[in-house]
C-alpha cells in the first residue's frame, strides 16, 4: 500500500486504575442503599392502597404490578442478537390497541358519530401494526435459520389456536366468564411471544405463541360485543384494510430499513391510543357521563398524553432515520423553557379533564384538544432536539411509551389483557433503553434533554489529532487475511448502507474454509436500533454462532492477527477510553487497536461517525485504511480470494 509519513506519537494513556478493595463498610453501604429502595417501594405500595378508589382499580393495579415483574424477567432473558425481533414482535402485540377502538365502534356499515369514526380509525391502524409487526418478525427470524437446522412445522399450532377460538365462540353464548378466560389465554400467549426469544432455537415458537395470543385477544373482544350484523362488516373492513396495509409495508422491509419502520409502527400505536381515548370520552360524555369517574378520566388523560408524545416523537424519529430530516439536533433558544412550558400546559389540561370532564363535556373537549396539541408538540420538539447518534435510545424509549399508553387503555376500559400486554411492552422498551444507555455511557435524562451534538458528554475540549493515515489496497488486504490465523470482523451501519453483507458472508465462508478462525463482533449500538447488525448478517447467511457480542470478544483482541472494520467508527473509537473531553468519553467500545493489524473499510477520510468525532485509531501505525464503497471493496476482496 501507499505509506504516508508516520503520525506523531499518540497521547499518553491514563495510568491503569488501581483495583479497589471493598471493606465491610462498603458492603454495608451497598445493602443500606438497596434496603432504602425497598423501603421506597413499600411506601409506594401503601400509598396506592390509600388512594385506591375502587376494588376494580386495586385488581387492575395488581395485574399491572405482576405483569411488570413478568415483563422484567422475560425481557432480560431475550438474547442480544434477537433484540430487533423483540422490538418487532412488541410492535405487533401493541396492536392490541385495536381492542380500545373496537369498544367505541358502531353505526352499522359506516360510523355515524365522531367517536365511532375515531374507534374505526384506531382499529384499522392497530391492524396495520399487528399484521406488519408479525410479518417483519417472521422475516427476521427466518434469516437466522441454518441449512443444518431440523425441519419445523409451526403451522400445526394453527389448529389448537383455531380450535380454542371456535370453542370460545360456542361456549361464550351461555357462559359469560368465558371471555375472561380467553383474555387470560391471550395474555399467556403474548408473554410466550417474548419469552420465546430467549434463544434461536425457541424464537420461532415464540412468534407462533405471540400470534396466537393476539388472535385470541381479538376474538375474545369480538365475543364480548353485541352489535348488529352490519357493524361486524364495518369491523371486518377495519381489520382487513389495516391488515392488508401492514402486509404491504412488511413486504418492503429489509434489515437496512428496520429502524425507521419500527419508528413508524410506534407512531401508529400512539395515534391509536389517542383516538381510542378520545372516542371513549366522547361516547361516555354523550350517553353515560356517570361512568366518567376519576379512574377513567385519569386513564383517558394518560393515554392521550403518552400517545401524543409517542406519535409525534416517532414521526420525527422516522424522518431522521429515513433521511427525510437532518440528523443534527434542533437547537432552539430557550429549549428547556419551551419543554417545561409545554409540559406544564399538558398537566393543566389533564387536571381540567379530571376535574370537570364528567360534568362539563365542553370543558372536557377543550382539555382533550389541548392535551393532544401540547403533548404532540412536546414529543416533536424533544425528539427533534436529540442528535442522530442517540436514535437507538430514542427508538427504545418510544417503544416503552407505546406500552404505557396501552396500560392506560387497560385501566380506562377495565381490561386486564391490555394492562398485561402494555406492561410487557413498557418493560421491554425500558430494559432495552437501559441496555442502550449503558452501551453508550449515557443516562436517559441526558439523552431526552439533548443528545450527542448538543453538548459534550465528556469534560473539557476534545483532543485534536494531526498526522497522516496509512493507506492500503485490496491485494495487500487479501494477503494479510490469508496469512492470519485469527480474524475478527467489526461491522457498522456503513455495511448496511452499502448492502455489502452478502460479499462479507462469502469472504467469511472462504477464509473459514481455509482454516482461518474468522468471527464477527457486534457492538450493542451498532446500526440504528438494537440487534440490527445481527439481522443483517443473518440475512446474508452468516451462522449466528460466530457472531459475538462486544463483551465476549474484547479480551481476545490482543491475540487477534487482523481486525476488519467495515463502516464503523464510534463503536471502535479509542477516544472513548483515552480522551475525557470526547463527546463519547466513557462509552464502552470494541478495542480493535489492540490487534496486530487493523484494516478499516471507509468511504472517505472526511466522514466521521454519527457522534461527529474523529477517530485516532485511523492514524495508528498498525492501522491500514482501505477507502471506497464498502460493497465494491468487499466484492473486490472476494474476487481476489477466489483467484
C-alpha positions as CSV (number, residue, x, y, z in Angstrom):
1,X,0.0,0.0,0.0
2,X,0.9,3.7,-0.1
3,X,2.5,4.7,3.2
4,X,2.4,8.3,4.4
5,X,4.9,9.9,6.8
6,X,4.4,8.4,10.3
7,X,2.0,10.2,12.5
8,X,3.1,11.8,15.7
9,X,3.1,9.6,18.8
10,X,-0.4,9.1,20.3
11,X,-1.2,11.0,23.5
12,X,-0.2,9.1,26.7
13,X,-2.9,6.8,28.0
14,X,-4.1,7.4,31.6
15,X,-2.5,5.2,34.2
16,X,-4.3,2.0,34.8
17,X,-6.9,2.2,37.6
18,X,-5.9,0.6,40.8
19,X,-8.0,-2.3,41.9
20,X,-10.5,-1.2,44.6
21,X,-10.7,-3.5,47.6
22,X,-14.1,-3.2,49.3
23,X,-14.3,-3.0,53.0
24,X,-17.1,-4.2,55.3
25,X,-18.4,-0.7,55.5
26,X,-18.6,-0.5,51.7
27,X,-20.7,-3.7,51.6
28,X,-22.9,-2.4,54.3
29,X,-23.4,0.9,52.4
30,X,-24.5,-1.2,49.3
31,X,-27.0,-3.1,51.3
32,X,-28.2,0.0,53.0
33,X,-28.9,1.7,49.6
34,X,-30.7,-1.4,48.4
35,X,-32.8,-1.5,51.6
36,X,-33.7,2.2,51.1
37,X,-35.0,1.4,47.6
38,X,-37.1,-1.5,49.1
39,X,-38.4,0.9,51.6
40,X,-39.4,3.4,49.0
41,X,-41.2,0.6,47.1
42,X,-43.1,-0.5,50.2
43,X,-44.1,3.1,50.9
44,X,-45.3,3.5,47.3
45,X,-47.4,0.3,47.6
46,X,-49.0,1.6,50.8
47,X,-49.7,4.9,49.1
48,X,-51.5,3.2,46.2
49,X,-53.6,1.4,48.8
50,X,-54.5,4.7,50.5
51,X,-55.7,6.3,47.2
52,X,-57.2,3.3,45.5
53,X,-60.8,4.4,44.8
54,X,-62.4,1.1,43.9
55,X,-61.9,-2.7,44.1
56,X,-61.7,-2.7,40.3
57,X,-58.7,-0.3,40.4
58,X,-57.0,-2.4,43.0
59,X,-57.4,-5.5,41.0
60,X,-56.1,-3.8,37.8
61,X,-53.1,-2.4,39.7
62,X,-52.3,-6.0,40.9
63,X,-52.5,-7.1,37.3
64,X,-50.2,-4.2,36.3
65,X,-47.6,-4.9,39.0
66,X,-47.4,-8.7,38.4
67,X,-47.2,-8.1,34.6
68,X,-44.4,-5.7,35.1
69,X,-42.4,-8.2,37.1
70,X,-43.1,-10.9,34.5
71,X,-42.1,-8.5,31.7
72,X,-38.9,-7.6,33.5
73,X,-37.9,-11.3,33.9
74,X,-38.8,-12.4,30.3
75,X,-37.2,-9.4,28.6
76,X,-33.9,-9.7,30.4
77,X,-33.9,-13.3,29.1
78,X,-34.0,-12.3,25.5
79,X,-30.8,-13.0,23.5
80,X,-29.0,-9.8,22.5
81,X,-28.9,-11.0,18.9
82,X,-32.7,-11.0,18.9
83,X,-33.3,-7.5,20.2
84,X,-34.5,-6.4,16.7
85,X,-37.1,-9.2,16.5
86,X,-38.1,-8.3,20.1
87,X,-38.9,-4.7,19.1
88,X,-40.8,-6.0,16.0
89,X,-42.9,-8.5,18.0
90,X,-43.8,-5.9,20.6
91,X,-44.8,-3.7,17.7
92,X,-47.2,-6.4,16.7
93,X,-48.5,-7.1,20.2
94,X,-49.0,-3.4,20.8
95,X,-51.6,-3.6,18.0
96,X,-53.9,-4.7,20.8
97,X,-54.9,-1.1,20.9
98,X,-57.5,-2.4,18.4
99,X,-59.4,-3.6,21.5
100,X,-59.9,0.0,22.6
101,X,-61.0,1.1,19.2
102,X,-63.5,-1.8,18.8
103,X,-65.3,-0.9,22.0
104,X,-66.2,2.5,20.6
105,X,-67.2,1.4,17.1
106,X,-70.8,1.3,15.9
107,X,-73.2,2.9,13.5
108,X,-73.7,-0.1,11.1
109,X,-71.9,-0.3,7.8
110,X,-70.2,3.1,8.4
111,X,-69.6,5.1,11.5
112,X,-72.3,7.7,12.3
113,X,-70.6,9.8,15.0
114,X,-67.2,11.3,15.7
115,X,-66.5,8.7,18.5
116,X,-67.4,5.8,16.2
117,X,-65.2,7.2,13.4
118,X,-62.3,7.5,15.9
119,X,-62.9,4.0,17.0
120,X,-62.9,2.7,13.5
121,X,-59.7,4.5,12.7
122,X,-57.9,3.3,15.8
123,X,-58.9,-0.3,15.0
124,X,-57.7,0.0,11.4
125,X,-54.3,1.4,12.2
126,X,-53.8,-1.1,15.0
127,X,-54.4,-3.8,12.5
128,X,-51.5,-2.4,10.4
129,X,-49.3,-2.9,13.5
130,X,-50.5,-6.4,14.1
131,X,-50.0,-7.8,10.6
132,X,-46.9,-5.7,9.8
133,X,-45.2,-6.4,13.1
134,X,-45.7,-10.1,13.0
135,X,-44.6,-10.4,9.3
136,X,-41.5,-8.3,9.9
137,X,-40.7,-10.5,12.9
138,X,-41.1,-13.7,10.8
139,X,-38.9,-12.3,8.1
140,X,-36.1,-11.6,10.6
141,X,-36.3,-14.9,12.4
142,X,-36.3,-16.8,9.1
143,X,-33.0,-15.1,8.3
144,X,-31.4,-16.9,11.3
145,X,-32.3,-20.3,10.0
146,X,-29.3,-22.5,9.1
147,X,-29.3,-25.3,6.4
148,X,-28.5,-27.8,9.1
149,X,-31.5,-26.9,11.3
150,X,-34.1,-29.7,11.6
151,X,-37.4,-29.2,9.8
152,X,-40.1,-27.1,11.5
153,X,-43.9,-27.4,11.3
154,X,-45.1,-24.5,13.3
155,X,-48.1,-24.2,11.1
156,X,-49.6,-27.1,13.0
157,X,-50.1,-24.8,16.0
158,X,-52.8,-23.0,14.0
159,X,-55.1,-25.9,14.7
160,X,-55.2,-25.6,18.5
161,X,-55.5,-21.9,18.2
162,X,-58.4,-22.1,15.8
163,X,-60.0,-24.8,18.0
164,X,-59.7,-22.6,21.0
165,X,-61.3,-19.6,19.2
166,X,-64.0,-21.8,17.8
167,X,-64.7,-23.4,21.2
168,X,-64.8,-20.0,22.8
169,X,-67.4,-18.9,20.2
170,X,-69.6,-21.8,21.2
171,X,-69.5,-21.6,25.0
172,X,-69.4,-17.7,25.1
173,X,-73.2,-17.7,24.3
174,X,-74.1,-19.3,27.6
175,X,-71.1,-18.8,29.9
176,X,-70.3,-15.1,30.5
177,X,-67.0,-15.8,32.1
178,X,-65.6,-17.5,29.0
179,X,-64.4,-14.1,27.7
180,X,-62.2,-13.5,30.9
181,X,-60.6,-17.0,30.4
182,X,-60.0,-16.2,26.8
183,X,-58.3,-13.0,27.7
184,X,-56.1,-14.9,30.2
185,X,-55.1,-17.3,27.4
186,X,-54.3,-14.3,25.2
187,X,-52.1,-12.8,27.8
188,X,-50.2,-16.1,28.3
189,X,-49.7,-16.3,24.5
190,X,-48.3,-12.7,24.4
191,X,-45.9,-13.5,27.3
192,X,-44.8,-16.6,25.5
193,X,-44.1,-14.5,22.4
194,X,-41.4,-12.6,24.2
195,X,-40.1,-15.4,26.4
196,X,-39.5,-17.5,23.3
197,X,-36.9,-15.0,22.1
198,X,-34.5,-16.3,24.8
199,X,-32.7,-18.4,22.2
200,X,-32.6,-19.0,18.5
201,X,-34.0,-22.5,19.0
202,X,-37.2,-21.2,20.6
203,X,-37.6,-17.9,18.8
204,X,-40.0,-19.0,16.1
205,X,-42.1,-20.9,18.6
206,X,-42.3,-17.6,20.5
207,X,-43.5,-15.9,17.3
208,X,-46.3,-18.5,17.0
209,X,-47.2,-18.0,20.6
210,X,-47.5,-14.2,20.2
211,X,-49.6,-14.6,17.1
212,X,-51.9,-17.0,18.9
213,X,-52.2,-14.7,21.9
214,X,-53.2,-11.6,19.8
215,X,-55.6,-13.7,17.7
216,X,-57.3,-15.0,20.8
217,X,-57.4,-11.5,22.4
218,X,-59.1,-10.0,19.3
219,X,-61.6,-13.0,19.3
220,X,-62.3,-12.5,23.0
221,X,-63.1,-8.9,22.4
222,X,-65.4,-9.6,19.5
223,X,-67.1,-12.3,21.6
224,X,-67.9,-9.7,24.3
225,X,-69.6,-7.3,21.9
226,X,-73.3,-7.2,21.0
227,X,-73.6,-5.5,17.6
228,X,-76.0,-5.6,14.7
229,X,-74.6,-7.7,11.8
230,X,-73.8,-4.6,9.7
231,X,-71.3,-3.3,12.3
232,X,-69.4,-6.6,12.1
233,X,-69.0,-5.8,8.4
234,X,-67.5,-2.5,9.4
235,X,-65.1,-4.3,11.8
236,X,-64.1,-6.7,9.0
237,X,-63.3,-3.7,6.8
238,X,-61.2,-2.1,9.5
239,X,-59.2,-5.2,10.4
240,X,-58.9,-6.4,6.8
241,X,-57.9,-3.0,5.4
242,X,-55.4,-2.3,8.1
243,X,-54.1,-5.9,7.9
244,X,-53.6,-5.6,4.1
245,X,-51.7,-2.3,4.6
246,X,-49.5,-3.9,7.2
247,X,-48.8,-6.8,4.8
248,X,-47.8,-4.4,2.0
249,X,-45.5,-2.5,4.3
250,X,-43.8,-5.6,5.7
251,X,-43.1,-6.9,2.2
252,X,-40.9,-3.9,1.6
253,X,-38.9,-4.0,4.8
254,X,-35.3,-5.2,4.8
255,X,-32.6,-5.1,7.6
256,X,-31.4,-1.6,6.5
257,X,-34.9,-0.1,6.8
258,X,-35.8,-1.8,10.1
259,X,-35.2,1.2,12.4
260,X,-37.4,3.7,10.5
261,X,-40.1,1.0,10.1
262,X,-40.2,0.3,13.8
263,X,-40.4,4.1,14.5
264,X,-43.3,4.4,12.0
265,X,-45.1,1.5,13.8
266,X,-44.6,3.2,17.1
267,X,-46.4,6.3,15.8
268,X,-49.4,4.2,14.8
269,X,-49.7,2.7,18.3
270,X,-49.6,6.2,19.8
271,X,-52.2,7.5,17.4
272,X,-54.5,4.6,18.1
273,X,-54.2,5.2,21.8
274,X,-55.1,8.9,21.4
275,X,-58.1,8.1,19.1
276,X,-59.3,5.3,21.5
277,X,-59.1,7.6,24.5
278,X,-60.9,10.5,22.8
279,X,-63.6,8.1,21.4
280,X,-64.2,6.6,24.8
281,X,-64.6,10.0,26.4
282,X,-67.0,11.3,23.7
283,X,-69.0,8.1,23.9
284,X,-69.5,8.3,27.7
285,X,-69.9,12.0,27.8
286,X,-72.8,11.7,25.4
287,X,-74.5,8.6,26.7
288,X,-73.3,7.6,30.3
289,X,-71.5,10.5,32.0
290,X,-71.9,8.8,35.3
291,X,-69.2,6.3,34.3
292,X,-66.7,9.1,33.9
293,X,-65.2,8.6,37.3
294,X,-61.7,9.6,38.4
295,X,-60.0,6.4,37.3
296,X,-61.5,6.5,33.8
297,X,-60.8,10.2,33.3
298,X,-57.2,9.8,34.6
299,X,-56.7,6.9,32.3
300,X,-58.1,8.8,29.3
301,X,-55.7,11.7,30.1
302,X,-52.7,9.4,30.4
303,X,-53.5,7.5,27.2
304,X,-53.9,10.8,25.3
305,X,-50.7,12.4,26.6
306,X,-48.4,9.3,26.3
307,X,-50.0,8.5,22.9
308,X,-49.5,12.1,21.7
309,X,-45.8,12.2,22.7
310,X,-45.3,8.7,21.1
311,X,-47.0,9.7,17.9
312,X,-45.1,12.9,17.0
313,X,-41.8,11.7,18.6
314,X,-41.9,8.6,16.4
315,X,-42.7,10.6,13.3
316,X,-39.6,12.7,13.9
317,X,-37.5,9.7,14.6
318,X,-38.7,8.1,11.4
319,X,-37.7,11.3,9.5
320,X,-34.2,11.3,10.9
321,X,-33.6,7.6,10.4
322,X,-35.1,7.7,6.9
323,X,-33.1,10.7,5.8
324,X,-36.1,13.0,5.4
325,X,-34.9,15.2,8.2
326,X,-31.4,16.2,9.3
327,X,-29.9,14.0,12.0
328,X,-28.5,17.1,13.6
329,X,-30.3,18.2,16.8
330,X,-32.7,21.1,16.7
331,X,-31.2,23.8,19.0
332,X,-33.8,26.5,19.6
333,X,-33.1,29.2,22.2
334,X,-34.9,28.6,25.5
335,X,-35.3,24.9,24.5
336,X,-35.7,23.7,28.1
337,X,-38.1,26.5,28.9
338,X,-40.2,25.5,25.8
339,X,-40.3,21.9,27.1
340,X,-41.2,23.0,30.6
341,X,-44.0,25.3,29.4
342,X,-45.5,22.5,27.1
343,X,-45.2,20.0,30.0
344,X,-46.9,22.4,32.4
345,X,-49.7,23.2,29.9
346,X,-50.2,19.5,29.4
347,X,-50.5,18.8,33.1
348,X,-53.0,21.7,33.4
349,X,-55.1,20.2,30.6
350,X,-55.0,16.8,32.3
351,X,-56.2,18.5,35.5
352,X,-59.1,20.2,33.7
353,X,-60.3,16.9,32.2
354,X,-60.1,15.1,35.5
355,X,-61.9,17.8,37.5
356,X,-64.5,19.0,35.0
357,X,-64.7,16.3,32.3
358,X,-67.5,14.4,34.0
359,X,-69.9,17.3,34.3
360,X,-68.9,19.7,31.6
361,X,-68.4,18.0,28.2
362,X,-67.3,21.2,26.5
363,X,-64.5,21.6,29.1
364,X,-63.6,18.0,28.5
365,X,-63.3,18.6,24.8
366,X,-61.1,21.6,25.3
367,X,-58.9,19.6,27.6
368,X,-58.6,16.7,25.1
369,X,-57.7,19.0,22.3
370,X,-55.2,20.9,24.5
371,X,-53.6,17.7,25.6
372,X,-53.3,16.4,22.1
373,X,-51.7,19.6,20.8
374,X,-49.4,20.2,23.7
375,X,-48.2,16.6,24.2
376,X,-47.8,16.2,20.4
377,X,-45.7,19.4,20.3
378,X,-43.7,18.2,23.3
379,X,-42.9,14.9,21.6
380,X,-42.0,16.6,18.3
381,X,-39.7,19.2,19.9
382,X,-37.9,16.8,22.3
383,X,-37.2,14.3,19.6
384,X,-36.1,16.9,17.1
385,X,-33.7,18.2,19.8
386,X,-32.0,14.9,20.1
387,X,-29.0,14.2,17.8
388,X,-28.9,11.3,15.4
389,X,-26.3,9.3,17.4
390,X,-28.9,8.9,20.2
391,X,-31.6,7.5,17.9
392,X,-31.1,3.9,19.1
393,X,-32.1,5.0,22.5
394,X,-35.0,7.2,21.3
395,X,-36.5,4.2,19.5
396,X,-36.4,2.0,22.6
397,X,-37.9,4.9,24.7
398,X,-40.7,5.3,22.2
399,X,-41.2,1.5,22.3
400,X,-41.6,1.8,26.1
401,X,-44.0,4.7,25.8
402,X,-46.3,2.7,23.5
403,X,-46.6,0.1,26.2
404,X,-47.5,2.5,28.9
405,X,-50.2,4.1,26.6
406,X,-51.6,0.6,26.2
407,X,-51.6,0.1,30.0
408,X,-53.6,3.3,30.4
409,X,-56.2,1.9,28.0
410,X,-56.4,-1.2,30.1
411,X,-57.3,0.9,33.2
412,X,-59.7,3.0,31.1
413,X,-61.6,0.1,29.8
414,X,-61.1,-2.2,32.8
415,X,-59.5,-4.8,30.5
416,X,-56.7,-6.7,32.2
417,X,-55.4,-8.1,28.9
418,X,-54.5,-4.5,27.8
419,X,-52.8,-3.8,31.1
420,X,-50.8,-7.1,30.9
421,X,-49.7,-6.6,27.3
422,X,-48.9,-2.9,27.9
423,X,-46.7,-3.7,31.0
424,X,-44.8,-6.3,28.9
425,X,-44.1,-3.8,26.1
426,X,-43.3,-1.0,28.5
427,X,-40.9,-3.2,30.4
428,X,-39.3,-4.3,27.1
429,X,-38.7,-0.8,26.0
430,X,-37.4,0.3,29.4
431,X,-34.9,-2.5,29.6
432,X,-33.7,-2.0,26.0
433,X,-33.3,1.7,26.8
434,X,-31.2,0.8,29.9
435,X,-29.0,-1.5,27.8
436,X,-28.5,1.1,25.1
437,X,-27.7,3.8,27.7
438,X,-25.1,1.6,29.4
439,X,-23.6,0.7,26.0
440,X,-23.3,4.5,25.2
441,X,-22.3,5.6,28.7
442,X,-25.3,7.8,28.8
443,X,-28.1,8.4,31.2
444,X,-31.7,8.6,29.9
445,X,-32.2,12.2,31.2
446,X,-29.2,13.5,29.2
447,X,-30.5,11.7,26.1
448,X,-34.0,13.1,26.4
449,X,-32.8,16.6,27.1
450,X,-30.3,16.6,24.3
451,X,-28.1,14.0,22.7
452,X,-24.7,13.9,21.0
453,X,-24.1,17.1,19.1
454,X,-25.9,19.3,21.7
455,X,-23.1,19.3,24.2
456,X,-20.1,17.2,25.0
457,X,-20.7,14.3,27.3
458,X,-17.1,14.4,28.4
459,X,-15.4,17.3,30.2
460,X,-13.3,19.9,28.5
461,X,-12.2,20.2,24.9
462,X,-11.7,17.1,22.8
463,X,-8.2,16.2,21.6
464,X,-7.1,17.3,18.2
465,X,-5.2,14.7,16.1
466,X,-2.7,15.5,13.4
467,X,-0.6,13.4,11.1
468,X,-1.2,11.1,8.2
469,X,-3.0,7.8,7.9
470,X,-1.6,4.7,6.2
471,X,-3.4,3.5,3.1
472,X,-3.6,0.1,1.6
473,X,-5.2,-1.7,-1.3
474,X,-7.2,-4.9,-1.9
475,X,-4.2,-7.1,-2.8
476,X,-2.3,-6.3,0.4
477,X,-5.5,-6.7,2.4
478,X,-6.2,-10.2,1.0
479,X,-2.6,-11.2,1.7
480,X,-3.0,-10.2,5.3
481,X,-6.2,-12.1,5.7
482,X,-4.8,-15.2,4.1
483,X,-1.8,-15.1,6.4
484,X,-3.8,-14.6,9.6
485,X,-4.9,-17.3,12.0
486,X,-7.4,-15.1,14.0
487,X,-9.6,-12.6,12.2
488,X,-12.4,-10.5,13.7
489,X,-14.8,-8.5,11.6
490,X,-16.4,-5.5,13.2
491,X,-19.4,-4.3,11.0
492,X,-21.1,-1.0,11.4
493,X,-24.1,0.8,9.8
494,X,-21.9,1.5,6.8
495,X,-22.1,-2.1,5.9
496,X,-25.9,-2.0,5.9
497,X,-26.0,1.2,3.8
498,X,-23.6,-0.3,1.2
499,X,-25.5,-3.6,1.2
500,X,-22.2,-5.4,1.5
501,X,-23.3,-8.1,3.8
502,X,-23.5,-10.8,1.1
503,X,-20.0,-10.3,-0.1
504,X,-18.8,-10.2,3.5
505,X,-20.5,-13.5,4.2
506,X,-18.8,-15.1,1.2
507,X,-15.4,-13.8,2.3
508,X,-16.0,-15.2,5.8
509,X,-17.0,-18.6,4.3
510,X,-14.0,-18.7,2.1
511,X,-11.5,-17.8,4.9
512,X,-13.0,-20.2,7.4
513,X,-12.8,-23.0,4.8
514,X,-9.0,-22.1,4.6
515,X,-8.6,-22.6,8.3
516,X,-8.9,-19.0,9.4
517,X,-10.8,-18.6,12.7
518,X,-12.9,-15.7,11.5
519,X,-15.6,-14.3,13.7
520,X,-17.8,-11.2,13.9
521,X,-18.0,-8.7,16.8
522,X,-21.2,-6.7,17.3
523,X,-21.4,-3.6,19.5
524,X,-24.7,-3.1,21.3
525,X,-25.4,0.2,19.5
526,X,-24.0,-0.8,16.1
527,X,-26.6,0.3,13.5
528,X,-29.6,2.3,14.2
529,X,-31.5,0.0,16.6
530,X,-30.7,-2.9,19.0
531,X,-29.7,-6.0,17.1
532,X,-29.9,-4.6,13.6
533,X,-26.4,-5.8,12.5
534,X,-27.2,-9.3,13.8
535,X,-30.2,-9.4,11.5
536,X,-28.2,-8.0,8.6
537,X,-25.6,-10.8,8.9
538,X,-28.2,-13.4,9.3
539,X,-29.9,-12.2,6.1
540,X,-26.6,-13.0,4.3
541,X,-26.3,-16.4,5.8
542,X,-23.6,-15.8,8.4
543,X,-24.0,-18.5,11.1
544,X,-25.2,-16.9,14.3
545,X,-22.7,-18.9,16.4
546,X,-19.8,-17.0,15.0
547,X,-21.4,-13.6,15.7
548,X,-20.3,-12.5,19.2
549,X,-21.1,-9.6,21.5
550,X,-18.6,-6.9,22.5
551,X,-18.2,-8.3,26.0
552,X,-17.4,-11.8,24.5
553,X,-14.7,-10.6,22.1
554,X,-12.8,-7.7,23.7
555,X,-10.5,-9.9,25.8
556,X,-9.4,-11.8,22.7
557,X,-8.3,-8.8,20.6
558,X,-4.7,-8.7,21.8
559,X,-4.3,-12.3,20.3
560,X,-6.1,-11.4,17.1
561,X,-4.0,-11.1,13.9
562,X,-6.3,-8.9,11.8
563,X,-9.4,-6.9,12.6
564,X,-11.5,-5.8,9.6
565,X,-13.6,-2.8,10.5
566,X,-16.4,-2.1,7.9
567,X,-18.4,1.1,8.1
568,X,-17.9,1.5,11.9
569,X,-16.3,4.5,13.7
570,X,-17.8,5.5,17.0
571,X,-18.0,1.9,18.3
572,X,-14.2,1.4,17.7
573,X,-13.0,4.8,18.7
574,X,-10.2,4.8,21.3
575,X,-11.1,8.3,22.4
576,X,-13.9,6.8,24.4
577,X,-11.3,5.5,26.8
578,X,-8.4,7.9,26.3
579,X,-9.9,11.4,25.9
580,X,-12.1,12.7,28.8
581,X,-13.1,15.6,26.6
582,X,-14.5,13.5,23.8
583,X,-18.2,13.5,23.1
584,X,-18.2,9.7,23.5
585,X,-16.0,9.7,26.6
586,X,-16.7,6.6,28.8
587,X,-18.7,4.8,26.1
588,X,-17.7,1.1,26.0
589,X,-16.1,0.3,22.7
590,X,-14.6,-2.7,20.8
591,X,-10.8,-2.2,21.4
592,X,-9.7,-3.0,17.8
593,X,-6.5,-1.1,18.2
594,X,-5.1,-3.9,20.4
595,X,-5.0,-6.3,17.5
596,X,-1.9,-6.9,15.4
597,X,-3.3,-5.2,12.3
598,X,-6.5,-3.2,11.8
599,X,-7.9,-2.7,8.3
600,X,-10.6,-0.1,8.1
601,X,-13.0,0.0,5.1
602,X,-14.3,3.5,4.8
603,X,-15.8,5.6,2.1
604,X,-13.5,8.6,2.7
605,X,-11.3,10.1,5.4
606,X,-13.6,13.1,5.6
607,X,-16.6,11.2,7.0
608,X,-17.0,10.8,10.8
609,X,-19.2,8.7,12.9
610,X,-22.8,9.6,13.9
611,X,-21.4,11.3,17.1
612,X,-19.3,13.6,14.9
613,X,-16.0,12.5,16.4
614,X,-12.7,11.9,14.6
615,X,-11.1,8.5,15.3
616,X,-7.4,8.4,16.3
617,X,-7.4,4.6,15.6
618,X,-7.4,5.6,11.9
619,X,-4.0,7.2,12.3
620,X,-2.3,4.4,14.3
621,X,0.8,2.7,12.9
622,X,-0.9,-0.7,12.9
623,X,-4.0,0.6,11.0
624,X,-4.4,0.5,7.3
625,X,-7.2,2.5,5.6
626,X,-8.9,0.9,2.6
627,X,-11.1,3.7,1.1
628,X,-14.0,3.3,-1.2
629,X,-17.6,2.0,-1.4
630,X,-17.8,-0.9,1.1
631,X,-19.7,-3.3,-1.3
632,X,-17.4,-2.7,-4.2
633,X,-14.3,-3.1,-2.0
634,X,-15.7,-6.3,-0.4
635,X,-16.6,-7.7,-3.9
636,X,-13.0,-7.0,-5.0
637,X,-11.6,-8.8,-1.9
638,X,-13.9,-11.7,-2.6
639,X,-12.8,-11.9,-6.2
640,X,-9.1,-11.8,-5.2
641,X,-9.7,-14.6,-2.7
642,X,-11.2,-16.7,-5.4
643,X,-8.2,-16.2,-7.7
